[in-house]
Amino acid sequence: MTVENETQIDAMGIEPATGNVVLMISDHLDWSETPTHLEAIEAKVNAYLAFVQSPQLVEANPDARNRKVKIAIYQAHPEPEEVKPILNKLARQLGFVGIELWRGALPPGY
């Protein structure tokens, strides 16, 4: 399961420090094809948004009821500087509907 498979939730759990529901996106793609990479992220985030806004989230994880949601994109390759404003805008847009977007490095070995 990766960013390229928009029909699957890569991982889901409850973040112990905050109690937020975290939906993980595993992004192994490099940025050599930036437009294609951004399209994959957009499609995956849109699929996650639909999942969160439907009954599916609570059906899949009853503990998710009444919790804030965080989408975490774990990246194997750092995003280029020119991509950061685009992903920052996406984070702001998700924030308007109460969803946090986090981006960071994949842990070693993934």
N, C-alpha and C positions, 0 to 999 in steps of 0.2 A: 504494500500500500504506500503510495507516494503522491506527490503533488499532481502527477499525471493522471491519476485515477480519481476523478471527481465524484464517482459514485460511492466511494468508500470513506468512512471515517478512519483516519490513520491510527489514532489512539484517543481515548477519552478517560478523564478521571476527575477527581476532586483535588484541588490544590490545598495541601494541609495548612499552609501559612495564611491563606485568605478565605478558604471555603468556596472559592470560585470553581465553577465547572470549566475545565480546560479541554478544548478540542485541539489536538496536535496535527499539524501538517508537516510531513517529512519531505523536505525539499532537497533532493540530491543533485538537481540540475546545475550545470555551470551557467554562466551568463553570456556565452558566445552567441546565442540566439535570443537576445534580450526581448524582442517583441513576443516571441513564442513562449518564453519563460513567464513573462508578465501575464499573458493570456491564460496560461496554466494556473497561475496563482489566482487570477480573477475568477476563473471557473470554479476552482476548489473553494474559495471563500464564499462565492455565491451559493454553492451547494451546501456549505456549512450554515450559512445564514438561513436558507430554506429549512434545514434540519432543525435549527434552534427555534425558528418561528412557528414550527408545526408541533403537533403532539409527539413527534418521534423522539425528541430529546428525552422527555420524561418517561416515555415508554421504554427507551433503551437503558435509562439510568434513573430510576425513581428518586434517587438522592439529589438529582439536579433541580427538582422543583423549588422555585423561589430563590434560586441562586443566580448570582451574576455570572456572565459567560466571558471567557477569554479564549481567543483563537491564538494559538502559539505556532509560529512558523519557524521550524528548526532548519537552518540552512547549512548545507555542506560547503557552500562557497559564499564568501561575503558579497553582498550586493554592491554594484558599482555606484559611485556618487550620483550619477545622473538618474538612477532608479529610486534613490531615497525620497525625493519629493513626491513621487508617484505613490509609493507605499505609505508615506506619511499622510497623504491625502486620503488614502483608503482607510487608514487608522482613524482619522477624524470622522469620516463618513460612518464607520461602524460605531464610533463613540456616540453619534447622534441617536442610535437605537440601543444604546446601553451595552455594547459589546467592546471589550478591550482587544486590541491587536498587538501582539508581542512578536518581535523578530529577534533571532539570535542564532548562534552556532549550534550545529548538531554536536552532541557529546562525542568524544573520541570513540572510534570503533564502529560507528554507524555509517 
